[in-house]
Amino acid sequence: MTGETYLKKLIQSELQQVKLLREEPDVDVRLVNDILWDILGLALQFDAWYDKKLQEIDQTEVVTIDEELKKRQKMVEWAKRREKALEEMFDRNDPDQKDLADLFDDIRKQALYTRVFYQSDTKFVKKQIVEREHAHKRVDELKAERGTIEREIEELKKATEDFEGFNAKLNSEFEKLITEHQIDSITDIDIESYFIAKQYLVEKISVAEKYANGITNSKLKEVFENDIKKDKEELENAERAMFLYGMGELLRENVNSFEKLLRKMNKINEYATIFERGNSERSSLTKSFIFDTIEIEKILNTPRRIAELEERINDIDVAIENAYDNVKGLREINNVINNIEPEYPIKEEIKGEVKEIEPTVITSNVEANKLNDGEYKVTKKEKAKSSLLEKIREYKKEIIAAVAMAPIIAITMGVVSALFPNNIKIGNSSQLATYIEQKVDLEPHTQVDQIDIESSTSDIVIADTIDKAINETIEDIEKQYSVTIGDQVFVSNGVKYYRNSPAAQFGQNVFETGRSGLKEGNYYVNKIALLQKDAIGQPTGHIIAVNDEPGVSAEELATSLGLAKGTYDVIMHISLGNTEGEFVEYVEGIPNNLCWIKTIDGKYLDGLSLTKSANEVLSKGRGMAR
Amino acid sequence: MNIEVNDVITLHNNEKHLVLADALYNDQKYYLLIQVTEDEENIKDHFKIVKEKKDTSQTILIDVKDPNELDAVGKLFKVDSE
């Protein structure tokens, strides 16, 4: 039996014992409480067992990133298992178990944060593997391209070096054409005859055509037209023979370099073009000349082309060398996960952001920008009117007492509305005072280490009710305002936005919705950055963490990193979503990723308001794929 | 500018606040403020705990947000003996 099963069974057995004792006519309260304390101790051991298990897995030696991923996935699996076990450990419908469950709440939350933390680590490792695969593929493509280029260079060099061979091959093709078209059979005398015939036929056809137009007798007209047709055929033959004769001379011109060969081919093409002007398509004879010319031009461009290709090879070599730059190795992964600072500084990647926005820097209102968020300049001071002091006098004591008791609620929601859900107006000081007295009296019941097991049932019920009210109020505040990846947020005009998260924290290079590129409207939170504040709450520009896991809230992220409230700023990154306006996870470089906006302690305040919670957005199950 | 209890201060954003109480903690001055209406005749249910920013020629108040600091300072505010 594993420690896990053993402890679980032991807890269940003790819980059963409590149930049986409660069924007795005379309940032995002391014995019940003793067992409850035992159970609490066992539950803590149970949780510690998982810690040990997780630590054990974490300390497993791995050699490759793939093994690291398997290790991380195993840790997430165990973290989930613990979360589920702790969730199911106590039955909240049973009053005894409910008390235990409440006492165990912080540990359950811690288990949840741990799981989120492990999931984030796993995602990070998985990302490296995906990037490594991309890099592999890219390198293969680059190597293939390099091979093709090398072969091309080789062929080009070979062709350049072998003019004689190329020219001989071309001459052989030309001789074949000469033979095929019987050019050698055309003599100088033939050409002279063709020339005279041509002149005669041109004149004859012209006259005959004019005369034929005026003939009305159809038979006579037909005779004339047949004659014209024969004459035209004879003219065409004469022209073709003259063309071939001239072409033969051009084809046999001797050259000794590619440059001269190109000039020869240009002359041939020009000659062919003049002869064939008016023909709708070139003959197979002249078409082949064009291809030959292109081939020669290509050879003549070889040095330039080789230089271009060699430059491309250099680029490819650099790209291959840098292909794995964005992939972290096992040691780097562990450094990031264990928060070990690298020996060299990591700059935040801001390339590609705010691509679609053409912002203009606001130069006005410089004075106001000097104040950081949460800072106020006192512009005037005067004594309060006596009428105002009179109004506040009778409630002042209660208000100050309430602030002393629950300052966070007082400043977040206001004293009266926070402590009294029924919206009792200021003025009902007796109820406020009563509440405060009750709360102060019952305060010890909320302390884990001061449980008074002898307290009466009514005291516990009152304490529970009040604590529940306070807890629910606090939870409501948290839920309402916790910035979460996947939230749809409405950004009003006048909200300041920035190119990167440190600029947002410092308030440098500010842009403003409605005045710069970004318009008022709904956007999605697709990334959250936590930036450190110094001891006096001033920004440092140091990025503690950046997370793009949908569903993770700023608060969860901070808690998982063990950050105390007030020691960091929450900067959110927004996007437009996909073309259908649905949420998509952050992917670097896509144009829909927009800009950074600083939140007030991770809350939607001052021009930002929640349109749809991440829970609602992500439960649709659409638009999640990268 | 020396801020005292029962003063009404106007902030750069034109909000007006009545100083309900003050306290000294870790050599730092803290104030409990309650917002008042524009005509300074009525209060709003909106509180702030602020501290003075040191080493400035102007009077700058900073929102206190750290829960531990709030807990510590919240208990130090006393009703003045008017």
Contacts between the chains, C-beta under 8 A, distances in Angstrom:
chain1	res1	chain2	res2	distance
A	368	B	12	6.9
A	371	B	12	7.0
A	371	B	60	7.2
A	374	B	62	6.0
A	374	B	63	3.8
A	374	B	65	6.8
A	375	B	53	6.9
A	375	B	60	5.6
A	375	B	61	7.2
A	375	B	62	5.3
A	375	B	63	7.5
A	376	B	11	4.2
A	376	B	12	6.2
A	376	B	13	7.0
A	376	B	15	7.8
A	376	B	50	7.1
A	376	B	60	6.9
A	376	B	61	4.7
A	376	B	62	7.7
A	376	B	63	7.7
A	377	B	11	6.7
A	377	B	12	4.1
A	377	B	58	5.9
A	377	B	59	7.1
A	377	B	60	5.6
A	377	B	61	8.0
A	378	B	1	5.9
A	378	B	3	7.1
A	378	B	9	5.0
A	378	B	10	7.2
A	378	B	11	6.3
A	378	B	12	7.9
A	378	B	58	7.7
A	378	B	59	4.1
A	378	B	60	7.4
A	378	B	61	6.3
A	379	B	10	5.2
A	379	B	11	6.7
A	379	B	12	5.6
A	380	B	9	6.9
A	380	B	10	3.9
A	381	B	1	5.6
A	381	B	3	6.3
A	381	B	7	5.4
A	381	B	8	7.5
A	381	B	9	5.1
A	381	B	10	7.6
A	381	B	59	8.0
A	382	B	7	6.8
A	382	B	8	5.5
A	383	B	6	6.7
A	383	B	7	6.3
A	383	B	8	7.3
A	384	B	6	5.1
A	384	B	7	6.6
A	384	B	8	4.7
A	384	B	18	5.4
A	384	B	36	7.9
A	384	B	40	6.9
A	385	B	8	7.8
A	385	B	40	5.5
A	385	B	41	6.9
A	387	B	41	6.2
A	388	B	8	7.6
A	388	B	18	6.6
A	388	B	36	6.5
A	388	B	40	5.8
A	388	B	41	6.1
A	388	B	42	7.4
A	388	B	43	7.3
A	389	B	6	6.1
A	391	B	42	7.0
A	391	B	43	6.9
A	392	B	18	6.9
A	392	B	20	7.4
A	392	B	34	7.5
A	392	B	43	6.0
A	396	B	20	6.4
A	396	B	79	5.7
A	397	B	79	5.0
A	399	B	20	6.8
A	399	B	34	7.4
A	400	B	20	6.7
A	400	B	21	5.7
A	400	B	32	6.9
A	400	B	77	5.1
A	400	B	78	7.1
A	400	B	79	5.6
A	403	B	32	6.1
A	403	B	47	6.8
A	403	B	49	7.5
A	403	B	74	5.2
A	403	B	77	6.3
A	404	B	74	4.8
A	404	B	75	4.7
A	404	B	77	6.4
A	405	B	74	7.6
A	406	B	74	7.9
A	407	B	49	6.2
A	407	B	70	4.0
A	407	B	71	6.3
A	407	B	73	7.3
A	407	B	74	3.5
A	408	B	67	5.8
A	408	B	70	5.8
A	410	B	47	5.1
A	410	B	74	7.7
A	411	B	47	5.0
A	411	B	48	6.1
A	411	B	49	5.7
A	411	B	70	7.2
A	414	B	45	3.5
A	414	B	46	5.7
A	414	B	47	6.4
A	415	B	45	6.9
A	415	B	47	6.5
A	416	B	45	5.4
A	417	B	45	5.6
A	426	B	43	7.2
A	426	B	45	7.1
A	537	B	62	6.9
A	537	B	65	7.8
A	537	B	66	7.6
A	564	B	66	7.6
A	564	B	68	7.5
A	565	B	65	7.1
A	565	B	66	6.2
A	565	B	67	5.4
A	566	B	65	5.2
A	566	B	66	3.3
A	566	B	67	7.2
A	566	B	68	7.9
A	566	B	69	7.2
A	567	B	66	7.9
A	601	B	65	5.9
